[in-house]
Amino acid sequence: MFFKHIKTNMETEIEEQSKIIPYILMKYIDSQTGEIKLNLPQNIRKIVLVASGSSYHCARFAVDLVEKISKIETRAIYSSEFLLKNLIPHDENTLYIFITQSGETSDTLKSVERVKSETGLPTLCITNNENSSIWNSCDYKVACYAGEEHGIAATKSFTSQMLCLILISLNLIENAEEENVTKSYKESLFHLPAIIEKTFAKRKLIQNFAKVLAKQDTVILTADGISYSIAKEGALKIKETSYKNISAAILGEFMHGHVAVLNNKKSLLVFISVDKVSERSVHNLIKIKEDYSPKLAVIGISDTKIKPDWHLNVECENEIQQLFANVVFLQLTALETALLLNRNVDHPKGLHKVVVDSSV
C-alpha cells in the first residue's frame, strides 16, 4: 500500500516563497520604468528598526544591508527593549521602521506610540496585515503580501519582510539619484524564485544533513557580519520546531570562551556565509576543527581551505540572492529535523500564533 505524503503548513509555506516574491516585485517595481514604487519620506539620514522575534532578525539583517547599499546609518532594537530605554533616538531626518507580521504585536505597537508622543518623527510599518493597528498608526506603510501564515514558524513572512527592506534600501538610493547603483541589485531580485527552486532541489542533501543534526547534543550556528542575523533566525526555526537546544553566535566572539561547549562529544558547528570567507574566519574554523573535532557544515559560500563534512550551497549572483538561498536551506533543515524527531511543526508544544501582550 502506498501512503500519500501529507504536507504540513510549514512545508507548504516554505514552497510558496518562490511564488510570493514575484508578486511583491510586481507590486513595487514599475514594469515600464523599472522604478521602485514606494511612498517614503525624503532626506533620511538615519533609520531605526524596531521589531520582535523573527521580525527582529529581519531588522538586524537590514542594518548591514541598508548601510552597505544606501550608506544611511541604521540600527535595530528589540521592541521590548525599546520600551525600557530611558532615551530613544530623536535626531532630525530619522525614519523609524516597525516590522510585525500580524500588525498587532503589543510591544511593537507601544513602541510606535512612544515614538509619536516623544519625537514626532516619521514612522513606517512593514506588515502582512493591511487591516491592522500598526497599519493605521504609521505615517508610511509597506505591505509584505505573504498571505495568511498558518504555521507557527515564520517562513514566507520572513522572506517577504526581507524583500521589502531590500526594496526600501534601494528606493532610498533612487531618491538620491543613484540609479546606477541599484540597477544590478534590482535585476538580480527577479532571479530569486529560480534561486529558491534550486535550493528546493537540494532537498535530499538537506534531509541527510538533518539526520545528523537531529542526533547532536550541541549545535551552534555561527556566522560573521550580515549572516549573523540569518544564523539567529535559523537557530530560532530549529528550536521552535524540533525543541533542540541550539545557539547562534558571531564566529569571532564564539572563540572567546563560548567555544568550550564543543567539548561535548556530539557537537555540530554550522558556519553560514553569503560572501567570500575572510582569512580570519577560515583560521578560526580550521582551529576549531583541530582543537575540538566537531562535525562541521557550511551553508553558503565556503573556502577550499575549509574541509566541512557537509556543504549546502547554490550558485548565486550576489549576496542578496545568497541570503535568500541560505534562509531557505535553514528553513528546510528545521522542517526535516523536526519531522525526523516526530514533532508537530505546525503546532509546537506551548507555542501559539498569537499577539504577545508585553504587559504580562
VEXDREN-2710 file (C-alpha; in Angstrom, 1 decimal):
% VEXDREN-2710
k/r/px/py/pz
1/MET/0.0/0.0/0.0
2/PHE/1.3/3.5/-0.9
3/PHE/0.8/6.3/1.5
4/LYS/0.3/9.8/0.2
5/HIS/2.7/12.4/1.6
6/ILE/0.7/15.0/3.6
7/LYS/2.4/18.3/3.6
8/THR/2.5/20.4/6.8
9/ASN/1.5/24.1/6.7
10/MET/5.2/24.9/7.3
11/GLU/6.3/22.9/4.2
12/THR/3.6/24.5/2.0
13/GLU/4.5/28.0/3.2
14/ILE/8.2/27.4/2.5
15/GLU/7.4/26.3/-1.0
16/GLU/5.1/29.4/-1.5
17/GLN/8.0/31.7/-1.2
18/SER/9.1/31.3/-4.9
19/LYS/5.6/32.5/-5.9
20/ILE/5.2/35.3/-3.4
21/ILE/8.5/37.1/-4.4
22/PRO/7.5/37.8/-8.0
23/TYR/4.2/39.2/-6.7
24/ILE/5.9/41.6/-4.4
25/LEU/8.2/42.7/-7.2
26/MET/5.3/43.2/-9.5
27/LYS/3.6/45.4/-6.8
28/TYR/6.6/47.5/-6.0
29/ILE/8.6/47.8/-9.2
30/ASP/7.2/49.6/-12.2
31/SER/7.2/47.2/-15.2
32/GLN/7.8/50.1/-17.7
33/THR/10.4/52.3/-16.0
34/GLY/11.9/49.8/-13.5
35/GLU/11.5/52.4/-10.7
36/ILE/10.5/51.2/-7.2
37/LYS/7.0/52.4/-6.3
38/LEU/7.2/53.1/-2.6
39/ASN/6.0/56.1/-0.6
40/LEU/8.9/57.1/1.6
41/PRO/10.0/60.3/3.4
42/GLN/12.7/62.3/1.8
43/ASN/16.2/63.3/3.1
44/ILE/16.5/60.4/5.6
45/ARG/19.9/60.3/7.3
46/LYS/19.3/57.7/9.9
47/ILE/17.0/54.6/10.2
48/VAL/15.9/52.9/13.4
49/LEU/14.2/49.5/13.0
50/VAL/12.0/48.1/15.9
51/ALA/10.7/44.6/16.0
52/SER/10.4/41.3/17.9
53/GLY/11.2/37.6/17.2
54/SER/11.8/36.7/13.5
55/SER/10.9/40.3/12.6
56/TYR/13.8/41.5/14.7
57/HIS/16.2/39.1/12.9
58/CYS/14.9/40.6/9.7
59/ALA/15.6/44.1/11.0
60/ARG/19.1/43.0/12.1
61/PHE/19.8/41.7/8.6
62/ALA/18.7/45.0/7.2
63/VAL/21.1/47.0/9.3
64/ASP/24.1/45.8/7.5
65/LEU/22.4/45.7/4.1
66/VAL/20.9/49.2/4.3
67/GLU/24.2/50.7/5.4
68/LYS/26.0/49.0/2.6
69/ILE/23.5/49.9/-0.1
70/SER/22.3/53.3/0.9
71/LYS/25.1/54.5/3.2
72/ILE/22.5/55.5/5.8
73/GLU/23.2/54.9/9.5
74/THR/20.9/52.2/10.7
75/ARG/20.3/50.3/13.9
76/ALA/17.9/47.6/15.1
77/ILE/16.3/47.4/18.6
78/TYR/14.0/44.7/20.1
79/SER/10.5/46.2/20.7
80/SER/10.6/45.1/24.4
81/GLU/14.0/46.7/25.0
82/PHE/12.9/49.9/23.1
83/LEU/10.1/50.4/25.7
84/LEU/12.6/50.1/28.5
85/LYS/15.1/52.7/27.1
86/ASN/15.5/55.9/29.1
87/LEU/16.2/57.8/25.9
88/ILE/15.3/56.9/22.3
89/PRO/16.9/58.2/19.1
90/HIS/15.3/61.5/18.2
91/ASP/17.7/63.1/15.7
92/GLU/16.2/65.0/12.8
93/ASN/15.8/63.2/9.5
94/THR/15.4/59.9/11.3
95/LEU/13.0/57.3/10.0
96/TYR/11.5/54.7/12.3
97/ILE/10.6/51.4/10.7
98/PHE/8.4/48.9/12.7
99/ILE/8.1/45.3/11.5
100/THR/5.4/42.9/12.6
101/GLN/3.8/40.1/10.6
102/SER/0.4/40.4/12.3
103/GLY/0.4/44.2/12.7
104/GLU/-0.9/43.7/16.2
105/THR/2.3/42.8/18.3
106/SER/1.7/44.6/21.5
107/ASP/5.2/45.8/22.4
108/THR/5.8/47.0/18.8
109/LEU/2.6/48.9/18.8
110/LYS/3.5/50.6/22.1
111/SER/6.9/51.5/20.5
112/VAL/5.1/53.3/17.7
113/GLU/3.0/55.2/20.3
114/ARG/6.2/56.2/22.2
115/VAL/7.9/57.5/19.0
116/LYS/4.9/59.5/18.1
117/SER/4.4/61.1/21.5
118/GLU/8.1/61.7/22.3
119/THR/9.7/62.6/18.9
120/GLY/7.1/63.3/16.2
121/LEU/9.5/61.6/13.7
122/PRO/8.1/59.8/10.6
123/THR/7.1/56.2/11.2
124/LEU/6.8/53.4/8.6
125/CYS/5.5/49.9/9.1
126/ILE/6.2/46.6/7.3
127/THR/3.3/44.2/7.9
128/ASN/1.4/41.3/6.4
129/ASN/-1.9/42.8/7.6
130/GLU/-3.3/45.9/5.9
131/ASN/-6.3/46.0/8.4
132/SER/-4.1/46.1/11.4
133/SER/-3.5/48.6/14.2
134/ILE/0.1/49.3/13.2
135/TRP/-1.0/49.9/9.6
136/ASN/-3.4/52.6/10.8
137/SER/-0.9/54.1/13.2
138/CYS/2.1/54.6/11.0
139/ASP/2.7/57.5/8.6
140/TYR/4.1/55.3/5.8
141/LYS/3.1/51.7/5.1
142/VAL/4.6/48.7/3.2
143/ALA/2.6/45.5/2.8
144/CYS/4.6/42.4/2.5
145/TYR/1.9/40.4/0.7
146/ALA/2.9/37.0/2.2
147/GLY/-0.7/35.9/2.6
148/GLU/-2.1/34.2/5.8
149/GLU/0.6/32.2/7.5
150/HIS/-0.8/29.2/9.4
151/GLY/2.5/27.6/10.6
152/ILE/3.9/28.7/13.9
153/ALA/7.4/29.1/12.4
154/ALA/7.6/32.3/10.3
155/THR/8.9/31.4/6.9
156/LYS/7.2/33.1/4.0
157/SER/6.5/36.2/6.1
158/PHE/10.2/36.4/7.0
159/THR/11.5/36.4/3.4
160/SER/8.7/38.8/2.3
161/GLN/9.8/41.2/5.0
162/MET/13.4/40.8/3.9
163/LEU/12.5/41.7/0.3
164/CYS/10.5/44.7/1.4
165/LEU/13.5/46.0/3.4
166/ILE/15.7/45.5/0.4
167/LEU/13.3/47.5/-1.8
168/ILE/13.2/50.3/0.8
169/SER/17.0/50.4/0.8
170/LEU/17.2/50.6/-3.0
171/ASN/14.4/53.2/-3.1
172/LEU/16.3/55.5/-0.8
173/ILE/19.2/55.4/-3.2
174/GLU/16.9/56.1/-6.2
175/ASN/15.5/59.1/-4.3
176/ALA/19.1/60.3/-4.1
177/GLU/19.5/59.9/-7.8
178/GLU/21.9/57.0/-7.7
179/GLU/20.0/54.7/-10.1
180/ASN/23.2/53.1/-11.5
181/VAL/24.0/51.6/-8.1
182/THR/20.6/49.9/-7.8
183/LYS/20.2/48.5/-11.3
184/SER/22.1/45.3/-10.9
185/TYR/20.6/44.6/-7.5
186/LYS/17.1/45.1/-8.8
187/GLU/17.7/42.8/-11.8
188/SER/19.0/40.1/-9.5
189/LEU/15.8/40.2/-7.4
190/PHE/13.8/38.8/-10.4
191/HIS/16.1/35.7/-10.3
192/LEU/15.2/35.0/-6.6
193/PRO/12.4/32.5/-7.5
194/ALA/14.9/30.4/-9.5
195/ILE/17.4/30.5/-6.7
196/ILE/14.8/29.3/-4.2
197/GLU/13.8/26.5/-6.6
198/LYS/17.4/25.4/-6.9
199/THR/17.6/25.3/-3.1
200/PHE/14.5/23.1/-3.1
201/ALA/16.3/20.8/-5.5
202/LYS/18.8/20.1/-2.7
203/ARG/16.1/18.6/-0.5
204/LYS/17.7/15.1/-0.4
205/LEU/21.0/16.5/0.8
206/ILE/19.2/18.6/3.4
207/GLN/17.4/15.5/4.6
208/ASN/20.7/13.7/5.1
209/PHE/22.1/16.7/6.9
210/ALA/19.1/16.8/9.2
211/LYS/19.6/13.2/10.1
212/VAL/23.0/14.1/11.6
213/LEU/21.8/17.4/13.2
214/ALA/18.9/15.6/14.9
215/LYS/21.4/13.3/16.8
216/GLN/23.6/16.1/18.1
217/ASP/23.6/17.3/21.8
218/THR/25.3/20.6/20.9
219/VAL/24.6/22.6/17.8
220/ILE/26.0/26.1/17.1
221/LEU/25.0/28.2/14.1
222/THR/27.8/30.7/13.6
223/ALA/28.5/33.5/11.1
224/ASP/30.1/36.9/10.5
225/GLY/28.5/40.2/9.5
226/ILE/25.2/40.2/7.7
227/SER/24.9/36.4/8.1
228/TYR/24.7/36.6/11.9
229/SER/21.0/37.6/11.8
230/ILE/20.3/34.6/9.5
231/ALA/22.1/32.3/11.9
232/LYS/19.9/33.7/14.7
233/GLU/16.8/33.1/12.6
234/GLY/17.9/29.6/11.7
235/ALA/18.5/28.7/15.3
236/LEU/15.1/30.0/16.2
237/LYS/13.4/28.0/13.5
238/ILE/15.1/24.8/14.6
239/LYS/14.4/25.5/18.3
240/GLU/10.7/26.1/17.9
241/THR/10.0/23.2/15.6
242/SER/12.3/20.5/17.0
243/TYR/12.8/21.7/20.6
244/LYS/16.6/21.2/20.3
245/ASN/18.8/23.5/22.3
246/ILE/20.6/25.4/19.6
247/SER/22.5/28.6/19.8
248/ALA/23.7/31.3/17.3
249/ALA/27.0/33.1/17.6
250/ILE/29.3/35.5/15.8
251/LEU/32.3/33.4/14.9
252/GLY/34.9/35.8/16.2
253/GLU/33.1/36.2/19.6
254/PHE/32.4/32.5/19.8
255/MET/36.2/31.9/20.1
256/HIS/36.2/33.9/23.4
257/GLY/35.2/31.1/25.8
258/HIS/31.9/30.0/24.2
259/VAL/33.8/27.5/22.0
260/ALA/34.2/25.3/25.1
261/VAL/30.7/23.9/24.5
262/LEU/32.2/21.9/21.6
263/ASN/33.9/19.7/24.2
264/ASN/30.6/17.8/24.2
265/LYS/31.0/14.6/22.3
266/LYS/28.0/15.0/20.0
267/SER/28.6/18.5/18.6
268/LEU/28.0/20.2/15.3
269/LEU/29.2/23.6/14.2
270/VAL/27.4/25.3/11.2
271/PHE/29.0/28.3/9.5
272/ILE/26.8/30.5/7.4
273/SER/28.2/32.8/4.7
274/VAL/27.0/35.0/1.9
275/ASP/30.3/36.3/0.7
276/LYS/34.0/35.4/0.4
277/VAL/35.0/33.9/3.8
278/SER/37.6/36.1/5.5
279/GLU/41.0/34.8/6.3
280/ARG/40.3/35.2/10.0
281/SER/37.1/33.1/9.7
282/VAL/39.0/30.4/7.8
283/HIS/41.7/30.4/10.5
284/ASN/39.0/30.1/13.3
285/LEU/37.1/27.3/11.6
286/ILE/40.3/25.3/11.0
287/LYS/41.4/25.8/14.6
288/ILE/38.0/24.7/15.9
289/LYS/38.2/21.6/13.8
290/GLU/41.7/20.8/15.0
291/ASP/41.0/21.5/18.7
292/TYR/37.5/20.1/19.2
293/SER/36.8/17.9/16.2
294/PRO/33.1/18.7/15.9
295/LYS/31.1/17.9/12.8
296/LEU/31.3/20.9/10.6
297/ALA/28.9/22.2/8.0
298/VAL/29.0/25.3/5.8
299/ILE/25.8/26.8/4.4
300/GLY/26.5/29.2/1.6
301/ILE/29.9/30.2/0.2
302/SER/32.9/28.2/1.6
303/ASP/36.7/28.2/1.1
304/THR/38.9/25.5/-0.3
305/LYS/40.9/25.5/3.0
306/ILE/37.9/24.6/5.0
307/LYS/37.1/20.9/4.9
308/PRO/33.4/20.7/6.0
309/ASP/31.6/17.4/6.4
310/TRP/28.6/19.0/4.7
311/HIS/28.4/21.9/2.3
312/LEU/24.9/23.2/1.3
313/ASN/25.0/25.8/-1.4
314/VAL/23.7/27.0/-4.7
315/GLU/25.5/29.4/-7.1
316/CYS/24.3/33.0/-6.7
317/GLU/25.0/36.3/-8.4
318/ASN/25.4/38.4/-5.3
319/GLU/25.0/38.4/-1.5
320/ILE/21.2/39.2/-1.6
321/GLN/20.5/36.0/-3.6
322/GLN/22.8/34.1/-1.3
323/LEU/20.9/35.4/1.8
324/PHE/17.6/34.1/0.4
325/ALA/19.2/30.7/-0.5
326/ASN/20.7/30.3/2.9
327/VAL/17.4/31.2/4.7
328/VAL/15.6/28.5/2.7
329/PHE/18.3/26.0/3.4
330/LEU/17.8/26.7/7.2
331/GLN/14.0/26.6/6.9
332/LEU/14.1/23.2/5.2
333/THR/16.7/22.0/7.7
334/ALA/14.4/23.0/10.6
335/LEU/11.5/21.2/8.9
336/GLU/13.3/18.0/8.2
337/THR/14.9/17.8/11.6
338/ALA/11.6/18.3/13.4
339/LEU/9.9/15.7/11.2
340/LEU/12.7/13.2/12.0
341/LEU/12.0/13.8/15.7
342/ASN/8.3/13.3/15.2
343/ARG/7.5/16.9/16.2
344/ASN/4.3/18.7/15.2
345/VAL/5.9/21.5/13.2
346/ASP/2.6/23.4/12.8
347/HIS/1.6/23.3/16.4
348/PRO/4.8/23.1/18.6
349/LYS/4.0/22.4/22.3
350/GLY/3.5/25.6/24.2
351/LEU/3.6/27.9/21.2
352/HIS/0.7/29.8/19.6
353/LYS/0.3/32.1/16.6
354/VAL/-1.0/34.9/18.9
355/VAL/-0.3/38.6/19.6
356/VAL/2.1/39.0/22.5
357/ASP/0.9/41.2/25.4
358/SER/4.0/42.8/26.7
359/SER/2.2/43.9/29.9
360/VAL/2.0/40.3/31.1
END
